[in-house]
Amino acid sequence: MVQFTVFKGSKEGKIVQSTTTKDVKDHDVLIKVSHSGVCGTDEHKRSYDMVIGHEGAGVVEEIGSAVTRFKKGDSVGWGYIHSTCNKCKQCITGHETLCPDRALYGLANLDQGSFASHGIWNEDYIYRIPDSIPREFAAPLMCGGATVFNALQAFGTRPSDRVGVIGVGGLGHLAIQFAAKMGCEVVVFSSTDNKREEAMGLGATEFIATKGVKELQTRPIDRLLVTASFQPDWSQYIPILAPRASIYPLSVDSSDLIFPYMAIIRKELTIQGSLVAARQVHREMLEFAARHQIRPIIEQFPMTVEGINEAMERLGSGKMRYRGVLIAQ
């Protein structure tokens, strides 16, 4: 049995320090957490009685008797998906994130997360972090990086595509880097000019400020990634979408998606849902990030009750630039 420190949400929305006790089973890996990303989904969970965090990075401290893929001292991480059945059609075809028996963050294993001193996870659902990626940069890739990479990689983005990115934030600043390194022209849409220089430095080829603009002026967009914290004014974007363009809503919004019906028909548009990366796509994301030196822009906070509260308040206020990372004390 292993007992370790965890940080939970509460009905009042306050972060509470607690402990979890678990066994390291045959196929499990005990990870000493060194870093955790702070994701928007974590902010949504702070009022639940559960351990928070799903962008974990750390070092293997102990392995179960049947573990073959990892050894003590390995640098590893984990993300949103914890386990699947490995038998259904979705699992067999590489879409295990859609498995009916999937265990996801916020729905299963509520007694542990990446806001913790340790984590115990099945070896099949953790990832080796390339040596060239420091763990403080690897942690935000476990969800934020995997989310945007999946939307690009899993649905066949080509280097000849013009990729639009709405929003330069936690997801958007990573989407710009991945799409640019894939060889795409990247057009960034942001409400003001404030982030123009930063977006261009990350690899954007064009930047358009949208506030107060009735008609956007740019060549047709083949793939549009929505990473802003609010739904865009679709009347602005429909005219610049190429025929058969795809739209990927990636940020979390609980309201209904309202989109002009005839625009979908006339241009044969696709509105493509994209959850998180399947395991092989996740591995490819880490390899791609290592090869092209893709790094999130981070702010660091101590992994304490005070540090977590500060990070989540900064995230909730929209002031984070661009991914918060908790550092184990």
N, C-alpha and C positions, 0 to 999 in steps of 0.2 A: 504493500500500500504506500502511496505517495501523497503527502499533504502539501498543498502549495497555496500561495496568496492569489486571490482574484479580486477584481473590481466590478461591482454589479450596479445596475440601475435600481431605481425604487419608484414607488407610486408618486412620490413627491418630486421626482426628477433629479434627486441628489445622488451622487456617486457614493457607494458604500464599499468599504474594504471588508473582505470576508475570506474564507478558506474553502477549498474543495479537496476531497480525499478520493483517490481513484486507484485502481489497479493498472499496472502495465501488462496488458494481455499479450499473447503470443505474437500477434502481428502489429503491435503498437510500438510507437516511438515516443519517448519522453523528451520533450524539447524545453530547454531553458530559454525563455523568451528574453531577447535582448532589445527588440524594437517592435513597435506596433503602429501601423498607420491608423489615422483617425478619419473615418469615412462618414459621409452624410447619412448612411444607413445606421451608423452607430448613434448619431444624434436622435434618430427616430426611436431608438430602443432604450433611451435613458430613463424612461418612465416605467419600464418593465422590470420585474424581479428576475433578472437573468444576468449572467456574466457578459460583458460587452466586448466587442472587438473581433474582427475577422480578417485583419491584414497583419498576420503574425510572421515574425522572423526571429530566428535564434539558432542555437547550437544543440545538436543531438547529445543528450546526457546519458541516456540508457535506451537499450533496444530489447524488444521481446524475443523469445527463444526462436521464433520462426522468421524474424525479419532478415531479409537478404539484400535489400536495396540500399541500406544506409548503415553507417557505422558511427561510433562515438566520435564526436568532434566535427561532424559534417555541418556545414552551414545550410539551413533549410528554412522553408516557409510554408504557410498554408493560407487558404482563402475562404471563399463563401460556401463551398460544397464540402461536406464531411464524409459522406458515404452514399452508395447506390447499390442496387441489387446485383448489378453486373450480369443479369440474365435476360432482361426484357429487350424488346426491339430497339428502344432508344439507347440502351447501354451498348448493345452489340454493334450498333451502327455509329458509335462515337458521339452520341448526343445524350450522354448520361445526365447532363444537367436537367433534362426533361423526364427522367425516370420517375414513375409514379411513387416509388418507395424512397426517393432521394431524401437525404438529411441535409438541410440547409441551415445556415446561420439564422438565428431568431426563431427557428421552428423545432430544433433538436439540439441535444447536448447543451442545454441551457446552463449547466453547471461549470462550463469552462469557455474561455474565449482568449483573444490575444491581449486584452487588458489584464495581465496576470504575470506571475513570476515564471510559470511553467504551463505547458499544455501536453496532453496525451492524445495522440491521433494515430489512426490507422496508416501504415506506411504507404498504402496506395493513394492516399489523398494529401500527401505532402510533397514538396518540390525541392530539389537540390538547387541552391542558389549559386550561380557561377561565381568563381573566385574574383572576377573583375568587378562585381557589383557589391559595394559595401551594404551591409544589412539595413542601414538607415534609409537607403535609397530603394532597396529591394522590397521593404515592407509595403509601401503604397502601390507597388506593382501587383501585389497579390489580389487586389480587387480592382482598383482604379485602372491600372495598366492592363490587366486581363480583360476588363470590360470593353475598353475602346479597341484593343487589339482584336478581340473576338469579332466585333462588328465589322472590322476591315478584312480580317483574314478568312473568317468562316463563310463569308458571303461573296468571296471572289473579287475583291478589289484588285484592279490592274494598274500598273504604273502609268498608263495613258489616261486614267480617270482624273477628273477634277473633283476634289473632295472639299466640301464645305463643312466648317466647324462653327456651330453657334455657341458662343461662350468661351471665354478664356479663364477657366477655373481649374478645379481639381481634376476633372476629366478632360476638359478641353485642352489644357496645356500639354497633356500627354498625347491626346489624339493628334495634335499638330505634329509632334515629333515622330510618331509612328508613321503617319501618312506620308510625311516628307521623306523619311528614310526608305519608304516603299517606292519612292520615285514619283509620287503624285504631286500635281499642283495642288496647293492647299490654300483655300480662300477662307479667311477668318471673319466672322461677323460678331461684332460686339457693340454694345449700346453707345459707347463713346470712344474717343481716340486714346484714352488713358493707357491702354495696353498694347498699342500699335507696335512700338519699338520692341517690346518683349516678345510679342507674337512673331514678328519678323525674324528675331534672333533665334527663335525655336524652330524656324523652318518654313513659316508661312511665305507664300509668294504674293499674296494680296491681302489687304486688310480693309474692311468696310465698316464704318460706324453707321449704325442703323437708326439711332434716336432722331425722330423728327423727319426721317426720310420716307417719302411716299413710294418712290420707285427705286429699287436697287439696280445699280448698273454694273454688270459683270457678265462674262461669257457663261454659257450654261453649266450647271453643276450636275455631276453624275451621281454623287453620293453625298447626302447631307446628314451629318451627325449632330443631334440635338443634345448638348451637354450643359446648357444653362439651367438654372434652378426654376425657371418658369417656361410655360409653353410660348413659342413665338407667335407673332402675328402672321398667320399663314398667307394672308393676302400679299404680304411683302415678298414671300419666297417662291410662291407658285410660278410667277412669270420667269424666274431665272433657273427653274429646274429643267434639265434636259429631258427629252422624251425617254420614257422608261427609267427615269431616275429612281433611286431608292432613298427613303428617309428612315433614319434609325433613332428612335426616341430612347436615349440612354439614361437621362437623369430621372429621378423618382418624382412622380407627381400623382397624387391621389384623385385628382379631378378627371373628368371625361375628356377624351381626345375628340375635338370637334374640327372636322376637316371638310372642305368643300367637296361634295360627292362627285360632281361632273369633272372636276380637275383630275381626279384619279382615272376616270374613264378616258378622257380626251388625250391625256399624255401617257396612259398605261403606267401610272406611277405605282410604286410598291412602298407600303409602310411596313417596315420589317422589324418585328420584335427581336430583341437580342438580350438574353439574360446575362450569364457570366460564361467564361470560357470553359469548355470541356478540358479534360486533363491534358490531352496531347496538344491542343491549341495553347494551353497555359505554358507547357514546356517550351513550345516554339516561341512564345512571347518572351520568356526569360532569355533564351538563346539569342533572339533578335535584339533585345535590349542590350545584352552584353556585347554583341558584335558591333552595334552602332552607337554604343556609349549613350544610350537614352537614360536620362536621369529626371526624376521628378524634382520640382522646386519645393523645398520643404522648410517648415518651421519646427523646431524641436522643443519638447516639453518633458519634464520629469514624469515618470510613471508612478505618480502618487495621487491621492485623492485631489489635492490642490492642483496638481499639474493637469490632470484629466479634466477637471472642471474648467480650468483656464482654456485648454485646447478646444473643448466643446463649445464654450461660450464664444470663442473667437470664430469657430466654424459656423455656428448658428447665426452670428451677426454678419456673415459674409465678408469678414476681414482677413480670413486665412489666405496666404499666398504661398503655395497653393494646396499643399497637403501637409496636415499636421502629423508629426511622428513623436510617439512616446518613447522615452529612453529609460530602460530598466535602471533602477538605483541600486 
